[in-house]
Structures are given as C-alpha cells and as structure tokens.
Amino acid sequence: MSEALPLMLKELRLPAFGQHFQKYQEHAAENGWSYSQYLAALCEQEVAQRFQSRISNWTREARLPRGKSFATLALNDLPQSVQKQIILLRDDTQ
C-alpha cells in the first residue's frame, strides 16, 4: 500500500500530500497526533502550496516587471480618477 500511495496522490493531483506525507507521518507518530491532526497538517500544506501557485500564475499572467507592486507604484504620475480606483483595489485586497 505504501508504494501505491505516491501514485494515488499524483493521480488525485495532491502534490503537497505526496511531498510531505512521510515527514508528517513521522512527526505525527513522534508527537502522538490523531488522524485528523495528521490530515489537517497535510491539507494545510496543500492549500498553502496551491495558493502560492495561484499567486505565481497571476503574477506571470500580469506580465509586470519584477519588483512591481502597489508599494513601488508612483500614484502621483497617474490621473486622479485612476489613483482613486487603484487605491480602492489596493485596500480591497489587503
């Protein structure tokens, strides 16, 4: 069963589970975690990895230069109406 698990996780498209299940299994055994604690830790890794991947995809799709962010944006160079829209977008995402 343990040899088939990585293949099943790949088929289910759970890459973080595949990368971390053994490490967390050992950690869970050492610390007396319940099954739900073990599963929650793996799910947390999967969610975090997917979110990171989404951000990377969005950044690549935006085709912004490296280091470009709201912090480096020169708002004063933009028209007042655009400045207001950008400020609303920035405040809505934080």
C-alpha positions as CSV (number, residue, x, y, z in Angstrom):
1,M,0.0,0.0,0.0
2,S,2.8,2.5,0.9
3,E,4.3,2.1,-2.6
4,A,1.0,2.8,-4.3
5,L,0.2,5.9,-2.1
6,P,2.5,8.3,-4.0
7,L,1.0,7.2,-7.3
8,M,-2.5,7.7,-6.0
9,L,-1.7,11.1,-4.6
10,K,-0.3,12.1,-8.0
11,E,-3.4,10.8,-9.8
12,L,-5.6,12.8,-7.4
13,R,-3.4,15.8,-8.0
14,L,-2.4,16.3,-4.4
15,P,1.3,17.2,-4.9
16,A,1.8,18.6,-1.4
17,F,0.4,15.5,0.1
18,G,2.9,13.5,-1.9
19,Q,5.8,15.7,-0.9
20,H,5.0,15.8,2.8
21,F,3.1,12.7,3.9
22,Q,6.1,10.8,5.1
23,K,7.6,13.7,7.0
24,Y,4.3,14.4,8.7
25,Q,3.7,10.7,9.3
26,E,6.9,10.6,11.3
27,H,6.2,13.8,13.1
28,A,2.7,12.6,13.9
29,A,4.0,9.4,15.4
30,E,6.6,11.2,17.5
31,N,4.1,13.7,18.9
32,G,1.0,11.4,19.2
33,W,-1.2,13.2,16.7
34,S,-4.6,11.9,15.9
35,Y,-5.6,11.0,12.4
36,S,-7.5,14.3,12.0
37,Q,-4.4,16.3,13.1
38,Y,-2.2,14.5,10.6
39,L,-4.7,15.0,7.8
40,A,-5.2,18.7,8.8
41,A,-1.5,19.3,8.6
42,L,-1.3,17.7,5.1
43,C,-4.4,19.7,4.0
44,E,-2.8,22.9,5.3
45,Q,0.3,22.2,3.2
46,E,-1.8,21.5,0.1
47,V,-3.8,24.7,0.5
48,A,-0.7,26.8,1.0
49,Q,1.0,25.3,-2.0
50,R,-2.0,25.9,-4.2
51,F,-2.3,29.5,-3.1
52,Q,1.4,30.1,-3.8
53,S,0.9,28.5,-7.2
54,R,-2.1,30.7,-7.9
55,I,-0.1,33.9,-7.0
56,S,2.7,32.8,-9.2
57,N,0.3,32.2,-12.1
58,W,-1.4,35.6,-11.6
59,T,2.0,37.3,-11.4
60,R,3.2,35.7,-14.6
61,E,-0.1,36.4,-16.4
62,A,0.0,40.1,-15.3
63,R,3.4,40.4,-17.1
64,L,4.5,43.0,-14.6
65,P,8.2,43.8,-14.3
66,R,9.9,42.1,-11.3
67,G,9.5,44.1,-8.1
68,K,6.4,45.9,-9.3
69,S,3.9,46.3,-6.5
70,F,1.5,48.8,-5.0
71,A,4.4,49.9,-2.8
72,T,6.5,50.9,-5.8
73,L,3.7,52.4,-7.9
74,A,4.1,56.1,-8.4
75,L,0.5,57.1,-7.9
76,N,1.2,60.9,-8.4
77,D,2.1,60.2,-12.0
78,L,-1.5,58.9,-12.7
79,P,-4.7,60.9,-13.3
80,Q,-6.8,61.5,-10.1
81,S,-9.6,59.2,-11.2
82,V,-7.2,56.3,-11.8
83,Q,-5.5,56.9,-8.5
84,K,-8.8,56.5,-6.7
85,Q,-9.5,53.3,-8.5
86,I,-6.1,51.9,-7.7
87,I,-6.4,52.9,-4.0
88,L,-9.8,51.1,-3.8
89,L,-8.3,48.0,-5.4
90,R,-5.3,48.0,-3.1
91,D,-7.4,48.5,0.0
92,D,-9.9,45.7,-1.1
93,T,-7.1,43.1,-1.5
94,Q,-5.4,43.7,1.9
